[in-house]
Amino acid sequence: MPLFRFCATAWLAPVLFAGALALPGVASAHSLLLNCRSAADNMVQCKGEFSDGSDAAGMAIAVKAYDERVLAKGALGGDSTWRFAKPAGEYFVRLEDGGEHSAEVDHTDVKP
């Protein structure tokens, strides 16, 4: 085999190796997180974010009864938070990114 041919393709192995190392970082999944806590005046404030630290501003959020009736809905603000009046009875809060990520908080998990 001529030396020229070997040298011309020798650069390919390091490039492929570097690409293979980069793939797990590109393909790594991150999850959507939602934390809700009691606020003044019988309100609840929720904050959404991704597990990699990126914000969730603009994502759809809804308060639902256990029978799936929507009690309130909105979108996270620029600071990735949203406030709503605490409903009477049992409820849960659902945050969705419109794709594969979602997070829920049950009323029993709303921190004081």
C-alpha positions in Angstrom: 0.0 0.0 0.0 1.5 3.4 -0.9 2.4 5.7 1.9 0.4 8.6 0.4 -2.8 6.7 0.6 -2.2 5.7 4.2 -1.4 9.3 5.2 -4.4 10.7 3.3 -6.8 8.7 5.3 -4.9 8.7 8.6 -6.7 11.9 9.7 -10.1 10.1 9.6 -9.6 7.9 12.7 -9.0 10.8 15.1 -12.0 12.7 13.7 -14.3 9.7 14.0 -13.0 9.1 17.5 -13.7 12.7 18.6 -17.1 12.5 17.0 -18.0 9.4 18.9 -16.9 11.0 22.2 -19.1 14.0 21.5 -22.3 12.0 20.8 -23.2 11.0 24.4 -23.1 14.8 25.3 -25.5 15.6 22.5 -27.8 12.7 23.2 -27.9 13.1 27.0 -31.4 13.7 28.3 -32.5 16.3 30.8 -35.7 16.3 32.7 -38.2 19.0 33.4 -38.5 19.9 37.1 -41.4 21.7 38.8 -41.5 23.0 42.4 -44.6 24.6 43.9 -44.9 26.3 47.3 -47.5 28.2 49.2 -47.5 32.0 48.8 -49.3 34.9 50.5 -53.0 35.5 50.1 -53.9 31.8 49.5 -51.8 31.7 46.3 -49.4 29.0 45.1 -46.2 29.9 43.2 -44.5 27.3 40.9 -41.1 27.4 39.3 -40.1 25.2 36.4 -36.6 24.5 35.1 -34.6 21.7 33.4 -32.3 19.5 35.3 -29.3 21.0 33.4 -30.1 24.4 34.9 -31.8 26.0 31.9 -35.0 27.9 32.4 -38.5 26.9 31.3 -39.8 30.3 30.6 -42.9 30.4 28.4 -43.9 26.7 28.9 -47.5 25.8 29.4 -48.7 25.1 32.9 -52.1 24.0 34.2 -53.9 23.3 37.5 -56.2 20.3 37.1 -58.7 18.4 39.3 -58.2 14.7 39.5 -60.9 14.2 36.9 -58.7 16.2 34.5 -60.9 19.3 34.5 -58.7 22.4 34.0 -59.0 24.7 37.0 -56.5 27.3 35.8 -53.9 27.5 33.1 -51.2 29.8 31.9 -47.5 30.0 31.0 -44.3 30.4 33.0 -43.1 34.0 33.0 -39.6 35.2 32.1 -38.4 34.1 35.5 -39.8 30.6 34.9 -42.5 31.1 37.6 -46.3 31.2 37.7 -48.8 32.0 40.5 -52.3 30.9 40.9 -55.1 31.0 43.5 -55.1 27.8 45.5 -58.3 25.9 44.5 -60.5 24.2 47.0 -60.2 20.5 47.1 -57.6 18.2 45.5 -55.6 19.3 42.5 -52.3 18.8 40.7 -50.1 21.1 38.7 -48.8 20.0 35.3 -46.0 21.6 33.3 -45.4 20.7 29.7 -42.9 21.7 27.1 -45.1 20.7 24.2 -42.9 17.7 23.4 -41.6 14.9 25.4 -41.0 16.6 28.7 -43.6 17.1 31.5 -43.6 17.4 35.3 -46.4 17.3 37.9 -46.8 18.3 41.5 -49.7 17.0 43.6 -51.4 19.4 46.0 -50.0 17.3 48.9 -46.5 18.1 47.7 -46.9 21.9 47.7 -44.5 23.2 50.2 -45.5 25.7 52.9 
